[in-house]
């Protein structure tokens, strides 16, 4: 079936219900005894606007780009407030966590209802990402950025069901690779009888007013001796191999040193380490009388730090 597409940038809740009514027959089928059962897999939905009272607004990133130059890897929203509650507990949201992963271009979610659904208490679950309208009243997006599925059923491709808990596995779409969303939401809707032209009823909506930004940073792995024998104030060289295990992000301005009380050590600048690459630093150190015997090899790339224990004998 073709899903209803809304072209207006902002719509009242009544028109939202009209648009979503067409989804009823797509998200529920009838078994032999007439009870509703669920479709097997989640489905992407055409765009529509949802009032901000059931949306998750994205907190603006106030970190200076100079201090945090890393690309955004994920936008994560955890709902904390009820905005609507109708129907029975099995049709009401207890919590929802929505994750957009930009490198893979996917969205995933963990949704929990207040009770386990049955065929008689089924509902349609929606999660979505969008942008806040200019007037601040709606969460909207001019593309397919909403995924929906039936709450009742068994495990299916891309969706795990366990009583009241549902897990949407990473769901791919081109729009989920775009770093342009600033709101998200989760809702449940009444499923109307198949063939019905009645409007669907919003049963439950949850939102919060902040999302967490997860940055894609280098992943540093160190290889160095576990211990080093020092003799008086003589200089000793310690070899440190630094590998950047990140598949996507280059580690810039990498520096390596050794730190401990009573220890003097050089700082070696390795420069950039590309994804998957390894560089070796030769750090020279010497100890003063009474120096600590427990030291740390410290590797830093901007605000990302990795440490490894080093025993001084």
C-alpha positions as CSV (number, residue, x, y, z in Angstrom):
1,X,0.0,0.0,0.0
2,X,1.1,3.6,-0.5
3,X,1.6,5.6,2.7
4,X,0.1,9.0,3.1
5,X,2.7,11.9,2.6
6,X,2.1,15.2,4.2
7,X,3.7,18.2,2.5
8,X,2.7,20.9,5.0
9,X,5.7,21.9,7.3
10,X,3.6,21.9,10.5
11,X,0.4,20.1,11.2
12,X,-2.1,19.9,14.1
13,X,-2.5,16.6,15.9
14,X,-5.8,15.9,14.2
15,X,-4.2,15.9,10.8
16,X,-1.4,13.7,12.1
17,X,-4.0,11.1,13.1
18,X,-5.4,11.3,9.6
19,X,-2.0,10.7,8.0
20,X,-1.3,7.8,10.3
21,X,-4.6,6.1,9.8
22,X,-3.4,4.6,6.6
23,X,-0.7,2.7,8.5
24,X,-3.2,0.6,10.4
25,X,-3.6,-2.1,7.7
26,X,0.2,-2.1,7.0
27,X,1.1,-2.8,10.6
28,X,-1.5,-5.4,11.6
29,X,-2.9,-8.5,9.9
30,X,-5.7,-10.9,11.0
31,X,-5.2,-14.5,12.1
32,X,-7.7,-17.4,11.8
33,X,-9.7,-16.4,14.9
34,X,-9.8,-12.7,14.0
35,X,-7.3,-11.4,16.5
36,X,-4.7,-8.9,15.4
37,X,-1.2,-10.1,14.9
38,X,2.0,-8.2,14.1
39,X,4.0,-7.8,11.0
40,X,7.3,-9.5,11.2
41,X,9.8,-6.6,10.5
42,X,10.0,-2.9,11.1
43,X,9.1,-0.5,8.3
44,X,10.2,2.9,7.4
45,X,7.5,5.6,7.4
46,X,7.0,8.7,5.2
47,X,7.6,12.0,6.9
48,X,5.2,13.9,9.0
49,X,5.3,16.5,11.8
50,X,4.8,15.6,15.5
51,X,4.1,18.2,18.2
52,X,7.1,19.0,20.3
53,X,5.3,17.9,23.5
54,X,6.2,14.4,22.5
55,X,9.6,15.1,21.0
56,X,13.1,15.0,22.2
57,X,15.0,18.2,21.5
58,X,18.7,18.1,20.8
59,X,20.9,20.0,23.1
60,X,23.1,22.4,21.2
61,X,26.8,21.4,21.2
62,X,28.6,24.1,23.2
63,X,32.1,22.5,23.0
64,X,34.5,24.6,21.0
65,X,35.4,23.0,17.6
66,X,39.1,23.8,18.3
67,X,39.0,21.7,21.5
68,X,36.8,18.9,20.1
69,X,37.6,18.5,16.4
70,X,36.2,15.0,16.3
71,X,33.3,14.2,14.0
72,X,29.9,13.2,15.5
73,X,29.4,9.4,15.6
74,X,26.1,9.2,17.4
75,X,23.1,11.2,18.6
76,X,21.5,9.5,21.6
77,X,18.1,10.3,23.1
78,X,16.7,8.8,26.3
79,X,13.1,9.7,27.0
80,X,12.2,10.8,30.6
81,X,8.7,12.2,30.5
82,X,5.2,11.2,29.5
83,X,3.3,13.5,27.2
84,X,0.2,11.3,26.6
85,X,-1.2,8.2,28.2
86,X,-4.3,6.5,26.9
87,X,-5.3,2.9,26.4
88,X,-4.1,0.1,28.6
89,X,-0.6,-0.3,30.1
90,X,0.4,-2.7,27.3
91,X,-0.1,0.2,24.9
92,X,1.8,2.8,27.0
93,X,5.5,3.6,26.8
94,X,7.6,3.2,29.9
95,X,10.9,4.3,28.3
96,X,12.6,4.6,24.9
97,X,16.2,5.1,23.9
98,X,16.9,6.2,20.3
99,X,20.4,6.0,18.7
100,X,21.4,7.5,15.4
101,X,24.7,6.1,14.2
102,X,26.1,8.4,11.4
103,X,29.1,6.2,10.1
104,X,26.7,3.3,9.4
105,X,23.7,5.4,8.5
106,X,21.4,3.5,10.9
107,X,18.9,4.2,13.7
108,X,18.3,1.8,16.5
109,X,16.1,1.9,19.6
110,X,15.2,0.2,22.8
111,X,11.5,0.6,23.7
112,X,9.8,-0.7,26.8
113,X,6.0,-0.7,27.4
114,X,4.3,-0.7,30.8
115,X,3.1,-4.2,30.3
116,X,3.6,-7.0,27.7
117,X,1.3,-6.6,24.7
118,X,-1.1,-9.3,23.5
119,X,-3.0,-9.7,20.2
120,X,-5.9,-7.9,21.8
121,X,-3.8,-5.0,23.2
122,X,-1.5,-4.5,20.2
123,X,-0.4,-1.1,19.2
124,X,1.8,0.5,16.6
125,X,5.2,1.7,17.9
126,X,6.9,4.6,16.2
127,X,10.4,6.2,16.7
128,X,11.6,9.1,14.7
129,X,14.3,11.7,14.1
130,X,13.7,15.2,12.7
131,X,14.2,18.9,13.0
132,X,12.5,21.5,15.2
133,X,10.2,23.8,13.3
134,X,11.0,27.5,13.1
135,X,8.2,28.3,15.7
136,X,9.5,25.6,18.0
137,X,6.2,23.7,18.1
138,X,6.9,20.7,15.9
139,X,9.5,18.0,15.2
140,X,9.5,17.5,11.5
141,X,11.7,16.2,8.7
142,X,11.3,16.3,4.9
143,X,12.3,12.7,4.3
144,X,11.8,9.2,5.5
145,X,13.2,9.3,9.0
146,X,10.5,7.4,11.0
147,X,10.4,3.7,11.6
148,X,7.3,1.8,12.9
149,X,6.3,-1.7,13.9
150,X,3.6,-3.6,15.8
151,X,4.3,-4.2,19.5
152,X,2.9,-7.7,19.6
153,X,4.6,-10.6,17.9
154,X,7.7,-12.7,17.9
155,X,11.3,-11.9,16.9
156,X,11.7,-10.9,13.3
157,X,14.4,-9.6,11.0
158,X,15.7,-6.4,12.5
159,X,13.4,-6.5,15.6
160,X,13.6,-8.4,18.9
161,X,10.6,-8.7,21.1
162,X,10.8,-9.9,24.8
163,X,7.5,-9.3,26.6
164,X,7.2,-5.5,27.2
165,X,10.7,-4.9,25.7
166,X,11.4,-4.3,22.1
167,X,14.8,-3.8,20.4
168,X,15.0,-2.2,17.0
169,X,18.3,-3.4,15.5
170,X,20.3,-0.9,13.4
171,X,17.9,0.1,10.7
172,X,19.6,1.6,7.6
173,X,18.5,4.5,5.5
174,X,20.4,7.3,3.7
175,X,18.9,10.0,5.9
176,X,20.4,8.4,9.1
177,X,23.9,9.2,7.8
178,X,23.1,12.9,7.8
179,X,24.2,15.1,10.8
180,X,21.1,17.4,10.5
181,X,18.6,16.1,13.1
182,X,17.9,18.0,16.3
183,X,14.9,16.3,17.7
184,X,13.5,12.8,18.1
185,X,10.4,11.1,19.6
186,X,8.7,7.8,20.5
187,X,5.0,7.0,20.3
188,X,2.4,4.3,20.4
189,X,-0.8,4.4,18.3
190,X,-4.0,2.5,18.3
191,X,-4.3,0.0,15.4
192,X,-7.7,0.3,13.8
193,X,-9.5,-2.7,12.3
194,X,-8.3,-3.7,8.9
195,X,-10.1,-1.7,6.2
196,X,-11.3,1.0,8.6
197,X,-11.2,4.6,7.6
198,X,-11.3,5.8,11.2
199,X,-8.5,8.0,12.5
200,X,-5.9,6.3,14.6
201,X,-5.6,7.4,18.2
202,X,-2.4,8.5,19.8
203,X,-2.0,6.3,22.9
204,X,1.4,7.3,24.4
205,X,4.2,9.6,23.6
206,X,7.5,10.1,25.4
207,X,10.2,12.8,25.1
208,X,13.1,14.5,26.9
209,X,14.7,17.9,26.3
210,X,18.3,16.8,25.7
211,X,20.3,14.4,23.6
212,X,23.8,13.2,24.1
213,X,26.4,13.7,21.3
214,X,28.9,10.9,21.0
215,X,32.1,11.8,19.1
216,X,34.1,9.5,16.9
217,X,37.6,9.7,18.5
218,X,40.8,7.8,17.8
219,X,41.3,4.5,19.7
220,X,44.9,4.3,20.9
221,X,46.6,1.0,21.8
222,X,50.0,1.0,23.5
223,X,52.8,-1.5,23.5
224,X,55.7,-0.9,25.9
225,X,57.8,-2.8,28.4
226,X,56.2,-3.6,31.7
227,X,59.4,-2.6,33.6
228,X,62.6,-0.8,33.0
229,X,65.9,-1.1,34.9
230,X,67.3,2.4,35.8
231,X,70.8,3.0,37.1
232,X,71.4,6.2,39.0
233,X,70.8,9.3,36.9
234,X,71.8,7.6,33.6
235,X,69.4,8.1,30.7
236,X,67.4,5.1,29.7
237,X,65.4,4.7,26.4
238,X,61.9,3.2,26.4
239,X,60.3,2.1,23.1
240,X,56.6,2.8,22.9
241,X,54.5,1.6,19.9
242,X,51.3,3.5,19.4
243,X,48.5,2.1,17.2
244,X,45.4,3.9,16.1
245,X,42.7,1.2,16.0
246,X,40.0,3.6,14.8
247,X,38.8,2.6,11.3
248,X,37.8,6.2,10.5
249,X,39.5,8.9,12.5
250,X,43.1,10.2,12.3
251,X,44.9,10.9,15.6
252,X,46.6,14.3,15.2
253,X,49.5,15.8,17.2
254,X,50.3,12.5,19.1
255,X,52.7,13.0,22.0
256,X,54.4,10.3,24.1
257,X,56.1,10.7,27.5
258,X,56.6,9.0,30.9
259,X,55.4,10.5,34.1
260,X,56.3,9.7,37.8
261,X,57.5,11.5,40.8
262,X,61.3,12.1,40.6
263,X,61.5,11.1,36.9
264,X,62.7,13.3,34.1
265,X,61.5,12.2,30.7
266,X,61.5,13.5,27.1
267,X,58.3,14.1,25.2
268,X,58.3,12.6,21.7
269,X,56.1,14.1,19.0
270,X,54.8,11.5,16.6
271,X,52.5,13.8,14.6
272,X,49.6,12.2,12.8
273,X,48.7,8.5,13.1
274,X,46.2,7.5,10.4
275,X,43.5,4.9,11.0
276,X,45.0,1.4,11.4
277,X,48.6,2.8,11.4
278,X,51.3,2.3,14.0
279,X,54.3,4.6,15.0
280,X,57.1,4.1,17.5
281,X,58.4,6.6,20.0
282,X,61.7,6.4,21.8
283,X,61.3,8.1,25.1
284,X,64.4,8.8,27.2
285,X,64.1,9.0,30.9
286,X,66.3,9.2,34.1
287,X,65.5,9.0,37.8
288,X,66.6,11.1,40.7
289,X,67.3,9.7,44.2
290,X,64.1,8.7,45.9
291,X,62.2,8.5,42.6
292,X,58.9,6.6,42.5
293,X,59.0,3.1,41.2
294,X,55.6,3.2,39.6
295,X,55.4,5.3,36.4
296,X,52.9,5.8,33.6
297,X,53.5,5.8,29.9
298,X,51.2,8.6,28.6
299,X,50.1,9.1,25.0
300,X,47.9,12.1,24.1
301,X,46.2,13.2,21.0
302,X,44.4,16.5,21.7
303,X,41.9,15.6,24.4
304,X,42.2,11.8,24.1
305,X,44.7,10.2,26.5
306,X,45.8,6.6,26.9
307,X,48.0,5.4,29.8
308,X,50.0,2.2,30.5
309,X,51.8,1.2,33.7
310,X,55.6,1.1,33.8
311,X,57.6,-0.2,36.7
312,X,61.0,1.3,37.4
313,X,63.5,-1.2,38.8
